[in-house]
Amino acid sequence: METLNISERKENINWDYDAEADVLYLSFGNPQDAEGVDIGDGTIVRVQTDSKEIVGVTILNPLHRTLASITGKQTFRNRKKIVSVSK
């Protein structure tokens, strides 16, 4: 079985949030080229192919999915307008 590496503690975690797209980017250390692996539920793990080390995580729609979970409402984005629909 192939293994991946992730340090137990990273001193330098960088993050960037794109509010218009609702995407959160997390990088362990400085951002670097890596292969994205979609692990489902809007989460992409970034793996450096040479070292097999996880170097970052991208989370799609974290605010909208969290809000939907808290309020019990599903939100849909429509050209910069947010429309809420009850479940």
Residue pairs with C-beta under 8 A, 6 or more apart in sequence:
2 52
3 52
4 47
4 52
4 53
4 54
5 51
5 52
5 53
5 54
6 28
6 53
6 54
7 28
7 53
10 28
10 29
12 28
12 29
12 30
13 26
13 27
13 28
14 26
14 27
14 29
14 30
14 31
15 24
15 25
15 26
15 27
16 24
16 25
17 23
17 24
17 25
18 24
18 25
20 80
22 60
22 61
22 62
22 63
22 64
22 77
23 58
23 59
23 60
23 61
23 62
24 58
24 59
24 62
25 31
25 56
25 58
26 56
26 57
26 58
26 59
27 46
27 55
27 56
28 54
28 55
28 56
29 55
31 56
32 48
32 55
33 48
34 46
34 47
34 48
34 49
34 55
34 56
35 46
35 47
35 48
35 49
36 44
36 45
36 46
36 47
36 58
37 44
37 45
37 46
37 47
38 44
39 45
42 59
42 60
42 61
42 62
42 65
43 57
43 58
43 59
43 60
44 57
44 58
44 59
44 60
45 54
45 56
45 57
46 54
46 55
46 56
46 57
46 58
47 53
47 54
47 55
48 54
48 55
64 75
64 77
64 82
67 73
67 75
68 74
68 75
71 84
72 86
72 87
73 84
73 85
73 86
73 87
74 84
74 85
74 86
74 87
75 82
75 83
75 84
75 85
76 82
76 83
76 85
77 83
